[in-house]
């Protein structure tokens, strides 16, 4: 699964990778963007080479919270909100 992008965590759309910069620029940026909902994330580096920053950007995009943890927090949030009323 290395270097494979997961679908957008918000809408399920297929993300697009764009490299910003070139061999003559010191800073290199990788942008991963969902064209459906327009959410994006950028990772940049001053290190030479695209492979390293692209791997970091993909790793960061693919991070997802565990569903059980999210559900737990969401239910606690609802309970706190509606118990106060």
C-alpha positions in Angstrom: 0.0 0.0 0.0 3.1 2.2 0.0 2.7 5.3 -2.2 -1.0 4.6 -2.9 -3.4 7.3 -1.9 -6.5 6.5 0.0 -9.7 8.2 -1.1 -10.6 11.6 0.3 -11.6 11.2 4.0 -14.5 13.7 3.6 -16.2 12.8 0.3 -14.5 9.7 -1.0 -13.2 11.4 -4.1 -9.9 10.4 -5.9 -7.1 12.7 -4.8 -4.6 14.3 -7.2 -0.9 14.8 -6.5 0.8 18.0 -7.8 4.5 18.8 -7.4 5.3 22.5 -6.9 8.8 23.7 -7.7 11.6 22.4 -9.9 15.2 21.3 -9.9 16.4 24.9 -9.7 14.4 25.8 -6.7 15.5 25.0 -3.2 12.0 24.4 -1.7 9.9 21.5 -3.0 6.3 21.1 -2.2 3.9 18.3 -2.8 0.2 19.2 -2.8 -2.5 16.5 -2.5 -5.9 17.8 -3.4 -9.4 16.3 -3.8 -11.1 17.9 -6.8 -14.5 17.0 -5.5 -14.6 18.8 -2.2 -11.4 20.9 -2.8 -9.7 19.9 0.5 -6.0 19.9 0.2 -2.8 19.3 2.2 0.7 20.5 1.4 4.1 19.2 2.6 7.3 21.0 1.8 11.0 20.5 2.3 14.3 22.0 1.6 15.9 18.6 1.1 16.9 17.6 -2.4 14.8 15.1 -4.3 11.1 14.6 -4.8 10.9 11.1 -3.6 11.3 11.9 0.1 8.7 14.7 0.3 6.2 12.8 -1.9 6.4 9.8 0.4 5.9 12.0 3.5 2.9 13.7 1.8 1.3 10.4 0.9 1.9 9.0 4.4 0.3 12.1 6.0 -2.7 12.1 3.6 -3.4 8.4 4.4 -3.5 8.9 8.1 -7.0 8.2 9.4 -8.4 8.1 13.0 -9.7 4.8 14.1 -13.5 4.6 13.6 -14.1 3.4 17.2 -12.2 6.3 18.7 -14.1 8.8 16.5 -17.4 7.2 17.4 -16.6 7.3 21.1 -15.7 11.0 21.0 -18.7 11.9 18.9 -21.1 10.1 21.2 -19.5 11.8 24.2 -19.9 15.1 22.5 -23.6 14.6 21.8 -24.2 13.4 25.3 -22.5 16.4 26.8 -24.3 18.8 24.5 -27.8 17.5 25.0 -27.5 16.7 28.7 -26.8 20.4 29.4 -30.2 21.4 27.9 
